[in-house]
Amino acid sequence: MKVLVSGASVAGPSVAHWLGRYGYDVTVVEIAPGLRDGGYAVDFRGPVNREVLSRMGVLDELRARQTGGSPMRFVDSSGRQLMRLPGEFAGGELEVLRSDLSRVLYEHSRDRATYRFGDSIVGLTERSGGVDVVFESGIEETYDLVIGADGLHSIVRRLAFGPERDYVRHLGYYIACWGLPNTLGVSGDALMYNVPGRMASIAADRRDPAMAGTMVLFKSPELSYDRRDEGEQKAILAAAFAGLGWHVPALLEGLPAATDLYFDSISRVDLDRWSTGRIVLLGDAGYGATVGGMGTSTAVVAAYVLAGELATADGDYRAAFRRYEAQLRKPVSKTQSGGNRTGKFLAPGTRFGIAARNRLLSQPFLLNQMLRLGEKVSNLVELRNYSEERQVVQE
């Protein structure tokens, strides 16, 4: 079967890896001219995530690239510590930069799939024998299946299910990350600074201490801006953080030269169904939460499940899509709920909210409960061994 995958970040290369291993003819199309740099660190927790990465053959490579998970130290404008969270709070068992994860997954899938960068889908027409696809480049091809693994702002979802406003809910915050020279000489803990509705942070790059990374959040109603206009996004950030003290002026000084800016709303995606006919959604495109919803690890596990169900369905893609959704719907709803709280946790809207968060998480019992809950939620999927099942069917 010919399968088109839209998106080459995490979910796309993951499902391409498995489908290619099962003998599918896979093409991955990505609107960016190449693999994307930048983005925040992502983490994996518990035996389910670890087992899928091991079965993919990428676990050791990711461990070699892990950041280690920096402790988070919340400080006031003078640098005085208000609260400190251990590295495992944000970093889990395995934390890597999103760009590193994407590259490793790409390297492990490119021999099993054809990658087409700098192109995008502009038209989908399903008929009885397949899906006719029109690309921005003018190419027209027909595929047996189309997988939308193209993130929160999915083109496949828009074309096959309807406009973004029907499925994506803004959760009241925006997040941005970018790299800059470590002129402040930070080391060790990631430093976090709050004023009501805003958070700014900086941490040294563990592989290159001469560089640092910053992450900021700010509370805002939904904004209208061009997602391809980086200059406009930088202007929004400069305006949102103008006038703040601490290290914020130095962070903003590094913004104009940044070439790896990540900027997006904190939002979540909700659909009543993840497939229609021969088209199915995977990862953030179907059930994403921008940050805090374990979306990256969920996408890797979901890619394993989707590809496995297709491989063992004997061509019945409708049944495969139903089983894929049946296995993941409940676990995904629980992981997504974490994204609802991320903005309010990192950038509470009031001084009282900031003080209350700091006080509560300074209590070891509550902190340990949150850590245990995160691991429990990430292990709600029971993994089948699709390779063995497929071998039995073939024999």
C-alpha positions, -999 to +999 in steps of 0.1 A: +000+000+000+011+035-007+009+058+023+014+095+025+025+110+058+022+148+063+048+161+088+084+152+096+088+163+132+082+134+156+049+115+148+056+114+111+091+098+112+079+074+139+050+060+119+072+060+087+098+039+105+072+013+115+052+013+082+085+010+063+095-019+084+062-036+077+067-032+039+046-002+031+055+023+004+058+055+025+063+091+015+067+118+041+060+154+030+072+183+051+065+220+045+098+231+060+129+230+038+146+206+062+144+193+097+135+220+121+160+232+148+150+248+181+120+239+203+120+229+240+132+197+256+108+168+256+107+138+280+098+101+282+086+084+314+080+048+324+083+014+308+058+018+280+077+047+264+110+030+271+099-002+254+086+015+223+119+034+219+138+002+225+118-017+198+125+012+174+162+008+181+167+045+191+168+042+229+206+042+232+211+070+207+186+092+226+203+084+259+236+096+244+219+129+235+199+134+267+200+167+285+197+152+319+168+174+329+178+206+347+164+214+381+141+245+379+149+273+404+122+300+406+138+333+417+127+369+423+141+400+405+172+400+427+179+363+421+168+351+455+154+315+454+117+312+459+112+275+450+133+247+435+120+217+416+142+186+409+154+177+373+131+147+371+100+170+376+103+183+340+128+159+326+114+124+334+136+094+329+149+106+295+149+142+283+162+153+249+158+183+227+129+180+204+152+188+174+175+159+185+146+135+188+133+145+153+168+140+138+173+105+153+138+094+142+145+108+107+178+089+105+161+057+115+133+060+090+148+076+059+160+043+044+124+030+047+106+061+034+109+088+008+111+123+024+100+154+004+109+186+021+097+221+011+064+209-001+029+207+013-006+193+007-031+217-008-059+193-019-073+159-008-100+141-027-110+106-015-126+081-039-132+044-037-097+034-047-076+059-028-069+095-020-060+119-048-035+144-034-025+178-049+008+193-036+018+229-034+046+221-059+020+211-085+026+174-082-005+152-082-004+116-069-028+090-055-023+071-022-041+043-005-039+061+029-031+095+042-018+101+077-019+136+091+010+139+115+015+176+109+009+190+144-014+214+161-021+234+129-025+203+107-032+209+070-046+173+067-071+180+095-082+212+079-087+197+045-103+164+056-122+175+088-128+212+086-113+245+098-089+247+127-113+268+148-137+238+151-111+216+168-084+237+184-091+254+217-069+282+229-059+278+266-050+314+273-012+314+269+016+316+244+050+300+246+083+307+229+118+294+230+151+305+213+188+301+217+213+328+225+249+332+237+254+326+274+266+361+281+250+359+316+272+329+326+243+308+338+251+272+348+234+244+368+197+251+375+174+266+349+164+300+363+127+309+362+113+344+369+076+353+373+054+383+373+016+378+371+008+362+338+043+361+325+073+338+330+109+341+316+136+315+320+172+308+309+194+277+312+228+268+300+232+245+270+246+213+286+266+204+255+279+239+248+281+260+280+289+291+258+253+289+246+220+291+265+183+286+258+154+307+269+117+298+273+090+324+280+052+322+285+027+349+287-010+351+293-031+364+264-063+361+245-060+344+211-038+365+188-040+369+150-006+367+133+012+351+104+027+318+115+053+321+087+064+356+097+091+352+123+096+390+124+060+395+135+063+368+162+095+384+176+077+418+177+048+402+197+073+388+222+092+420+226+060+439+233+048+412+258+079+413+279+089+450+275+097+467+308+104+436+329+134+434+351+157+405+361+175+391+330+146+398+307+163+427+288+193+405+281+170+377+268+152+401+245+185+414+232+193+379+219+159+376+202+165+396+169+195+373+160+177+341+169+174+316+140+157+288+159+126+306+173+097+285+184+065+304+190+029+291+194-002+293+215-008+268+243-038+250+229-054+216+227-070+196+199-103+177+204-121+156+177-150+131+181-131+108+157-096+106+144-102+092+110-125+097+080-124+071+052-088+066+042-074+096+061-063+094+098-048+118+122-018+110+144-002+129+174-008+166+179-029+168+147-056+147+163-052+150+201-024+175+209-017+198+238+011+222+230+031+217+262+025+198+294+003+172+278+030+145+272+022+150+235+056+139+222+059+106+240+022+100+232+029+105+195+057+080+195+036+054+212+006+062+190+027+058+158+037+023+170+000+014+176-013+029+144+013+012+122+009-021+141-028-021+137-025-015+100+001-042+096-021-068+113-054-057+097-049-076+064-057-045+044-088-035+064-077+000+072-111+009+087-108-018+113-072-008+120-082+029+125-110+018+149-087-003+170-060+024+170-085+049+184-101+024+208-067+017+224-056+053+227-087+074+233-088+070+271-050+074+277-048+104+255-076+122+272-057+118+305-024+131+291-041+160+273-055+172+306-020+181+318-018+207+290-048+225+305-028+234+336+007+242+321+002+279+315-014+285+349+013+266+366+043+283+349+028+318+348+000+322+373-022+352+367-018+368+401+008+374+427-012+353+451-013+324+425+025+326+422+030+325+460+005+296+464+023+275+437+057+281+453+044+272+487+026+240+476+054+226+456+079+233+483+062+204+502+080+171+494+048+150+497+028+170+471+058+171+448+063+133+450+026+128+443+028+149+411+059+129+399+041+096+405+010+108+387+030+118+356+045+083+354+011+066+360-006+085+332+022+078+307+018+040+311-019+036+304-013+019+270-008-019+269+016-027+242+010-055+217+039-071+199+027-065+164+058-079+148+052-113+163+015-112+156+022-103+120+047-132+117+021-156+129-005-143+105+019-146+076+030-181+085 
